[in-house]
Amino acid sequence: MSIKIAVMTMKGGQAKTTLAINLAARIAKARRDVLLIDSDIQANVTTTFQRDHHCNLANVILGKVSDFEFIQLDRHLSFLPSGGEAMVEASSYLSHTRFKDSLFKNLLSSINHRIVIIDTAPSWSEVSRNILMYVDYVIVPVVTDYLGFSGCDQIMSYIDEFKASMLGQCKAEVLGIAITRSNPRTKLAQTITAGLRERWPDLLFKRMIEESVSIQEAPAFQQNIFDYRKGRTRGAEMYDLLCREIMRRIVQRQKEGQNDY
C-alpha cells in the first residue's frame, strides 16, 4: 500500500514545490519507488523538469486517459504532470460530479508506488479537498515571514474544518510543518520561528532550510538539489537532514497507526 503525502499551503512563495521535488528525490535515492504528482495549475514541477505528457492529472480527472503513463525522472522516481491550465476545467468537473470529494481517491486507487508526493496549488479548491481525501499525510511548508506564518495558520484551520465536516471520512493527518526558507540571523525570522514552535511544538520539524543560492539555482538546471553539482552544496546538506527527519516521522506515524489496531 502506498504512503501518500501532500505538500500544502495557502500562500505562494513558501518553497512548496521545492520541498515536494527534493523530498521525492531524496526518498527515491533511498531506493523507494516514488511518484511525484503536480496538481497545480501553475505547473511548477512540470516547468522545473521541462517534461510534459498527455497523461496528466487534468486528463485523468476528465476521463481523457484510461491508463497511467508516468514520466520517468530517475530509476526510482516517476512523475505525473498537472496539465497546467486544464486543471481549471478539471476543478470545475470535480465540483459538479456526484462523487466530488472522493473522485480523486477512486481515480488514483490503482497507483502502487511506495510513496506518492503531491505538489498542490497554493489555494483552497475542489482539487484541494479531493487531495485531502486521498492522502495519508500533509506537510505544510512555511517561510519565516509574517505572510508565511499567516498562511500556515490558515491552512491548518482549513484542514481541521474540512476534516470535521467530513465526519471521520477524511483520514489525512498533518505530518509536520517545515521551515523551507529562513534567514535565522534576522530578528523577524527568529520571532516567526519561535511563534511556530510555540503554536505547533509537536509538528514543527527541527531541521530548517536556510536561504541558499544552490537551492535557487537547481531548478534553472532542471535538477533537484541532490543532483545539482552532484549534491555537494550546503543546500543539499540542509535538505538531506530535513528529508531524513520527515522520513523518520513517517516511520513513527506508521508504527503508531499499527499499534492502534
C-alpha positions in Angstrom: 0.0 0.0 0.0 1.3 3.5 -0.9 2.1 6.2 1.6 0.6 9.4 0.2 1.8 12.8 1.2 0.5 16.3 0.1 2.7 19.4 0.4 0.1 22.0 1.0 -0.2 25.7 1.9 -2.5 28.7 1.3 0.2 31.1 0.3 2.5 31.3 -2.7 6.2 31.8 -2.2 6.6 29.2 0.5 9.0 27.0 -1.4 6.3 24.3 -1.6 7.3 23.0 -5.0 11.0 22.9 -4.0 10.1 20.9 -0.9 8.0 18.4 -2.9 10.6 17.9 -5.6 13.5 17.5 -3.2 11.6 15.2 -0.7 10.6 13.0 -3.7 14.2 12.9 -5.0 15.7 12.1 -1.6 13.3 9.2 -0.9 13.9 7.9 -4.4 17.6 7.9 -3.8 16.9 5.7 -0.8 15.7 3.2 -3.4 12.0 3.6 -2.7 9.7 3.9 -5.7 8.2 7.4 -5.6 5.5 9.0 -7.7 5.6 12.8 -7.8 2.3 14.4 -8.8 1.9 18.0 -9.9 -1.6 19.2 -9.2 -1.0 23.0 -9.6 -2.4 25.0 -12.5 0.9 26.9 -12.4 2.6 23.5 -13.2 5.9 24.5 -11.4 7.1 20.9 -11.2 6.4 20.4 -14.9 8.3 23.6 -15.6 11.2 22.7 -13.5 11.9 19.4 -15.3 10.6 20.6 -18.7 8.7 17.3 -19.1 5.0 17.0 -20.1 2.7 14.3 -21.3 -0.8 13.8 -22.5 -1.3 11.5 -19.5 -1.5 14.3 -16.9 -3.6 14.8 -13.8 -6.2 17.0 -15.5 -6.8 14.5 -18.2 -7.0 11.7 -15.7 -9.8 13.6 -13.8 -11.6 14.5 -17.0 -11.5 10.9 -18.2 -9.4 11.6 -21.3 -6.8 8.9 -20.5 -7.6 5.3 -19.4 -4.2 4.0 -18.4 -1.4 5.7 -16.5 1.8 6.6 -18.3 4.2 8.2 -15.9 7.3 10.2 -16.9 10.4 8.5 -15.5 12.7 11.2 -14.0 15.1 8.7 -12.4 15.3 5.0 -11.7 13.0 5.2 -8.7 11.3 8.5 -9.4 8.2 8.8 -11.6 6.2 11.9 -12.4 2.6 12.8 -13.3 2.3 16.4 -14.7 -0.7 18.6 -13.8 -1.8 19.6 -17.3 -1.4 23.3 -16.4 -4.4 25.4 -17.3 -6.5 22.3 -18.0 -6.7 21.9 -14.2 -9.3 24.8 -14.3 -11.6 22.5 -16.3 -10.7 19.6 -14.0 -11.6 21.5 -10.9 -14.9 22.6 -12.4 -15.7 19.0 -13.3 -14.9 17.9 -9.7 -17.3 20.5 -8.3 -20.2 19.1 -10.4 -19.5 15.3 -10.2 -21.6 13.1 -8.0 -18.5 12.0 -6.0 -16.9 15.4 -5.9 -14.8 14.8 -2.7 -13.8 11.2 -3.4 -13.4 11.0 -7.2 -9.6 11.8 -7.0 -9.2 8.9 -4.5 -11.0 6.5 -6.8 -9.1 7.5 -9.9 -5.7 7.1 -8.2 -6.6 3.9 -6.3 -4.5 1.7 -8.7 -1.3 3.5 -8.1 1.1 1.2 -6.3 4.3 3.3 -5.8 5.7 3.0 -2.3 5.5 6.8 -1.8 3.2 9.3 -3.6 4.0 13.0 -3.1 1.7 15.7 -4.4 2.6 19.3 -5.0 -0.6 21.2 -4.5 -1.8 24.7 -5.6 -1.5 27.5 -3.0 -5.3 27.8 -2.7 -8.3 26.0 -1.4 -10.4 24.3 -4.1 -12.3 21.1 -5.1 -8.9 19.7 -6.0 -7.5 20.5 -2.5 -10.4 18.7 -0.9 -10.0 15.7 -3.1 -6.3 15.6 -2.3 -7.1 15.6 1.4 -9.5 12.7 1.0 -6.7 10.8 -0.9 -3.6 11.3 1.2 -2.4 10.0 4.5 -0.3 13.0 5.5 0.1 16.7 4.9 3.3 18.6 5.1 2.9 22.4 5.5 5.9 24.5 4.2 6.4 27.9 5.7 8.9 30.8 5.1 9.8 32.7 8.2 7.9 35.9 7.5 4.5 37.3 8.6 2.7 36.1 5.5 4.2 32.6 5.8 3.0 32.3 9.4 -0.4 33.6 8.4 -0.6 31.1 5.5 0.4 28.2 7.8 -2.3 29.2 10.4 -4.9 29.4 7.6 -4.2 26.0 6.0 -4.2 24.3 9.4 -7.6 25.8 10.1 -8.9 24.8 6.7 -7.7 21.2 7.2 -9.3 21.0 10.6 -12.6 22.4 9.4 -12.7 20.1 6.4 -12.0 17.0 8.4 -14.7 18.0 10.9 -17.2 18.5 8.0 -16.4 15.0 6.6 -17.4 13.3 9.9 -14.4 11.0 10.1 -14.2 10.1 6.4 -11.1 12.2 5.8 -8.1 10.3 7.4 -5.4 12.8 6.4 -3.1 13.9 9.3 -0.7 16.9 9.3 2.7 15.2 9.5 4.5 18.4 10.2 5.4 22.0 9.4 8.7 22.5 7.5 10.6 25.8 7.5 11.6 25.9 3.9 13.4 29.3 3.7 14.8 31.3 6.6 17.5 33.8 7.5 18.0 32.9 11.1 20.2 35.9 11.7 17.3 38.3 11.4 15.0 39.2 14.3 11.9 38.6 12.2 12.9 35.0 11.3 13.8 34.3 14.9 10.4 35.7 16.1 8.4 33.7 13.5 10.3 30.5 14.2 9.7 31.0 18.0 6.0 31.6 17.2 5.7 28.4 15.1 7.4 26.4 17.8 5.1 27.8 20.5 1.9 27.3 18.4 2.8 23.8 17.0 5.5 22.4 19.2 4.8 18.7 18.2 4.5 19.5 14.4 7.4 21.8 13.6 10.4 19.9 12.1 13.6 20.7 13.9 15.7 20.9 10.7 15.1 24.0 8.7 16.2 25.3 5.3 18.2 28.5 5.4 18.5 30.8 2.4 20.8 29.2 -0.2 21.9 30.1 -3.7 22.2 26.5 -4.7 18.5 25.8 -3.9 17.5 28.7 -6.1 19.8 27.7 -8.9 19.0 24.0 -9.1 15.6 24.4 -10.9 17.2 26.5 -13.6 19.3 23.5 -14.5 16.2 21.2 -14.4 17.6 19.4 -11.3 16.7 18.6 -7.8 19.1 19.8 -5.1 20.7 16.3 -4.8 21.7 16.1 -8.4 22.7 19.8 -8.8 26.5 20.0 -8.5 26.4 16.3 -7.6 24.8 17.2 -4.3 28.0 18.9 -3.0 26.2 22.0 -1.8 25.1 23.5 1.5 21.5 23.3 0.2 21.8 19.6 -0.4 23.1 19.1 3.1 20.2 21.0 4.7 17.6 19.2 2.6 19.1 15.8 3.4 18.8 16.5 7.1 15.2 17.7 6.7 14.1 14.8 4.5 15.7 12.3 6.9 13.7 13.8 9.7 10.5 13.7 7.6 11.1 10.0 6.8 11.7 9.2 10.4 8.4 10.8 11.4 6.6 8.9 8.7 8.0 5.6 10.1 7.0 6.7 13.6 3.4 7.5 12.5 3.1 4.3 10.6 4.2 2.3 13.7 1.7 4.3 15.9 -1.0 3.5 13.4 -0.3 -0.2 13.5 -0.4 -0.1 17.3 -3.9 1.4 17.2 -5.3 -1.9 15.7 
